[in-house]
Amino acid sequence: MNRHYLITLTPMDWFFFGGERTLDDGKSADYISHSNKFPQQSALLGMIRYQLLKQHNLLSQFPYTENKPTEKEIMKTLIGEQSFRMTERKAKSLGLGVIKQISPLMLIECKDDTSSRSIYFPLPLDDGYKVSFNETSNEDKVFYNGIECPTPNVYPASEEQDSGNQKRKFFDHKTYNNYLFWCTQGNNQIKKLLSDEIWISKMQIGITKHVEEGEDNDKSFYKQEFLQLKKSFIYAFYITLSGESELSSDIIQLGGQRSVFRMEVESIEENSDIQEKYQTAAQFLTQSDRLLILSPTYVDNLKELSALCNFMWSDSIVFRNIQTTNASNFYGKPIKSSSKYHFLKPGSVLYFKQGKRKEVEKLLMDYTYLRLSGYNIYI
């Protein structure tokens, strides 16, 4: 029997979620570092594994020793032998002990204890635009490796097409991509929010010196962006644990600079009210000719995916996780994985070819391990 939980994360101060670009990873450095708005799904898994060890009083015995095989087996049963690993992206299970599945991280708005929760989704990149494949234009052609590629006509949905000169205003730089998240309201209305209606940011400048030598430390000159959620917003995700495994509320650290969050754990039924809202909102935007990417999504061969689509309105994000499988007892920082992966960004839209929907879905769903980790989720 599995147990289902809704976990909410409320920042207690400014936070920083790192990514591929960091201030100093031992190889290169960026002196302006911006926080991501969401942590990686693998970071959530790592946080849950740590909390399970902590709440079962196993942190003092970690890492286990060979003369204590009982502890080793308990830890293996509880959190598995290894952390998140991209090499297992098509495995049928997570292999993380009692952790069976987590959902993508969501944004939830709850103005007070009596009001209902609103779940926000990444806004489709084609929001406010009309994409047409039935019209052709001889003015603009796109060639890739010397081969002409079919391109759709894209223009603002609110403006009428000018059939005389074929000119269309593709975007207004003042408003393009400003609305980043949306949720469904009553009477089938959609509420859209700007980024600065959800997050507050500040820049922190770090300058230190080697006082003894009287010389500047070049690595200490940097600017770093920190974020904070506005009062009514919190992060949230679902998690499924096997057996009688329990998880309790706690104060946790997540992200860089020891960012602190209040983690609240709520036991729920599999078909809880908030999950029904999630599914209803997801179905609201479903269209017959496209798929909307809701979480970071990976495929080994992007050409295979693009061959099934007429058009992909997409962006990418870089993923590289901390490698802990083959190293322990670090004297410095844990090393990053040497492999870098590019994921489709949430909000990307796939316009699949006629009759190819099932093939596109199968391609995304083949990555069972990633889907159980909250990746490759779409509607």
N, C-alpha and C positions, 0 to 999 in steps of 0.2 A: 504493500500500500504506500502510495506517495503522499507527501505533504506539499501544499502549495502556499506560497507566501507572497505578499506585496511588500517590497522594501522601498522605503522613501529615504532620500538623502537630503538633508537641509544643511547648507554651509553655515558654519558658525563664525566665519571670518572670510577675508579675501582668500581666493584659491587660485591655483595654477595647475592646468592640465597640460603636460608636455606632449611632444610629438617627435617627428623626425628632426626638426630644427631645434637645437638646444643651445644653451650658452657655452657648454664645453663638454664634449663626449669623448675627449681624449685624442681625437683625430683632427677635428676642426671645430671652430667656434663661431657663433653668431652673436653679435653684440647688441642686437635688438631681438628680443624673444617675445612672441605673442602667445598667450594661453589659448589652447583649444577650448571650445565651449562645452565639449563632452569628453569624458575619459574614454579610452579604448575598452571594448568589451572584455578583452583579456585582463585589463586592470580590475574590472569588477569581479572576475573569477578569482584573481589573486587575493583580493580583499576578502571575499567570502571564505576562501581556504584558510586564510590567516585567522579569521574570526572563529571558524570551527575549531581550530587548534587551541585558540585562546579560551573559548568557552568550555572546552573539554580538558582544560588544565594540562595541555601537552606542550606548551611553548617552552617550558623550562627543560624539557627533554629533547628539544630540537636543536641541531640535527641528532638523530638517534645514533647510537653506537652499536657495534656488532655484538657486544656482550649483553645487549638488551633486545633480543629478537621480538619480545612481546610488544614493546613500544613500536617497533618497526611495523608490525602487522596491524596494530591499531591505527597508526597514521595512514598506512596504505589503504585500509578500509574506509577511513574517514575522508581523506582528501586525494587519494591516488598517489602514484609514484612521481609523476612529472607535472609540470605546469602546462599552460596552453602551448600548443605546438602546431604551427602551420603545416608541417610535414604530414600531419594526420588529418588533413582537411576533408577527406572523404570517408573517415572512419565512422562506424555506425553508432558509437557512443563516445562520451567525453573522456571516460577513463579517469574521472576526478572523484572517485569514491562515491559519496552519497549525493554529490551534485549531479543532477540528471539533465537539467536544462535551465537556461535563463533567457529572458526576452531582451529585445533591444532596450536601451535606456530611453526613457520618455521624459517629456516635460509635462508637469501637471500644475494647473492653477487651481488654488483653493483659497478663496478670499477670507473665509471664516469657517468655523467648525460646523456650521449648519448648512452652508452652501454645498452644492454638488461639485464634484471634481471635473475639470475640463482637461482632456488630453490633447496635447498639441503635436501635430505631425510636421515633418519638414515640407515646406511648400514646394510643389513641382517647379522645376526650372522653366517650364513652358507656361507658367501661370500668366494669364493675360494675353496670350498669343494664340493665334490660329495656325495650325500646321496643315497644309493641304498637299496631297500627293496626286491629285487629279488634274492639276493645272501645270502647264509647261511654259517655260520662258526660254527664248533663245539668246537673251542678253547675257546671262551669267552661266558659266559652266565651270565645274570643278573637276580637276584631273588629279589622280593619285597614282604615282608610278607610271605615268603616261596613259592611264586608263580613265576614260570619262566616267564619273560617278553620278548617279541620279541624286538630285537634291530637291527637297521640298520647298514650297513657297511658305515663308513665315512672315506674318504681319500681325499687328495688334488686333485682338479680337474685337475691340470696341470701335475700330475704324473701318470704314467701308473700303473695299479694294478699288483702287483706281485702275480700271481696265484700259485707260487711254495710253498712259506712258509706263505702266507696269512698275512705277516707283512706290516703294513701301517703306514706312519708317519702322526699322527693326527694333529700336529701343530708345528710350529716353535715359540718358546717363544719370539724370537726377533721381529717377524712380526705379530704374532697372534693378531687380534683385533686392530691393529694400525690404519687402515682406518675406520673412524667412520661415514663418510657422503659421499653421492654421488649425482650427478645430471646428467641429460642427456645433451649431446652436439649435435652439428650438425652431420649429417651422422650416427646417432644412436650410437654415442660414449658415454662412461660413464667416467666422471671425478670423481676421488676419492680424498678425503682430509684427512690428519691426523689431530688429535685434535689440535696439536700445530701450524697448519697452519691456524687455525680459532681463537683460544683463546690464550691470554697471561695470565700467572698467577704470583702472587707474594705472599709471606708469610709475614704477619705482626705479630709482637710479642708485646703483651700488658703486661706491668709490672707496677703496681702501688702499693703504700704503704699507710697505715694509719700513716701519719707523726706524728700526735699527740700522738698516743700510741707507736709509734716506732715499730709496728708489721707489718709483711707482711700480705696482704690480699690474702688468698689462691685462691680465685675466680678470681684474676687478673693475674694469671700466665697462659698464653695460647698462642697458635699459631693459626692464622686464615688465610685461603687462600682467596684471592680476585682474580677476573677475569676481563679481558677486551677483547672486540672483536677487532680483527685486522681491519684496516681502511676500507676495502671494504665490511665488513659484517655488517648486521643489523638483528634484530629480526622482525618478521612480523606475522600478523594473520588477518583473515577476521572476520567481525562482521555484524550481521543483526539486525537492529533496526526497530521497528514498527512505522507506522504512519508517522508524519512529524518530528519525533525526529532527532535532529542533534547533532553532536559531533565535537568539534574543536581541533586543534592542541594545544599542551601545553607542559610545563615542568612538569614531574611527578616523583613521588617516587615509586619504586617497589623493593621488596626484603628487605634484612636486612641492617643494618647500614645506613639507609636512602639513599640507592643507587638511583642516579638521572639519568633519561633518557629523551631524547627529543622525545616526541610522535608526530608523524605527521599523520594526518588523510586525506585520499584521498577517495572522493566519487567515486564509480565505478558502472558499470552495473553488473548485476548478472552473466553474462558470459563475464567477462573482459578478456583482453589478458593474464594477469598473472594467472588468474584462469584456462584458457585453457592450459597454460604451466604446471600448477600443475596437471591437469587431464592427460595430455599427458605423463608427467614423471611418474605418478602413473601407467598408463597402460603399460609402457615400461617394467616393471619388473614382471608384472602379469604372473604367470605360472599356468598350469592347475591342478597341484597336491599340491599346498600349498597356504597359506595366509601369507602376510607380515604385521606385526603390525607396524603402523606408529605413533601411539600416545599411552600413557599409557592406558592399557586395563584391565578391571576388570570383573571377573565373580564370582558369589557367590560360586559356587561349581567347583573347578578346576578339580576334578575327573571326572565330567560330560564332561568337555571339552576334557580332555586327553583320555577318552573312545572313542571319535569320531576321534581321531588322531592316526596314526601309530607312530608318533614321534613329539615331541615338542622341538625345539632348542630354548631355552628361558632363560631369566634372569628376575629378579623381582626388583621392587623398592617399597619403603615403602611410604604410603600416610597417613597423619594425618593433618586435617585442624583445623584452629582456630575456636572455638565454640563461637558464638555470639548470638545464638538464645535465650538462657535463662539467659543471664547476660548482664548488662550494667553498665555504670558509674564506670569503673574499676579504682581502686586506684593503681594497679600495672599493670603487663602485662596481656592481655587476656589469658585465659587458653586454652590449647590444648584439642582437642577432646579426650575422653578417649578411643575411638575405633581406632584401627590401621588396615589398609588395605594393602594388597599386590597386586600390579598391575604388569601385564606383561610389561616388558621394551620395548620401541620402538626398532625395529630391530629384535624382536623375530619372529620366523618362525614356522608356524603350518603345518605339513604334515598330512592332513586329509585322512581318509580311503576312499577307493573307494566308490563313491555314497553318501558321507557324507558332501559334501561341503555346501549344503543348510542348513543342520542342524547346522553346525559350524557357518555359517553366522547368522542364526536366533538367536543362543545363544548369539552372540556378539551384535546383533542389538536390542535385547529385552531391553537393558539398554538405553532407549530413552533419559532420562534425562542426562546421562553421554555423550551420543553422541552429544547432543545439546551443551554440555559444552566443546567439543573438545576431549573427551576421546573415547576409543573403535573404533578408526578409523583404517581401514585396506585396503589392496588391494589384 
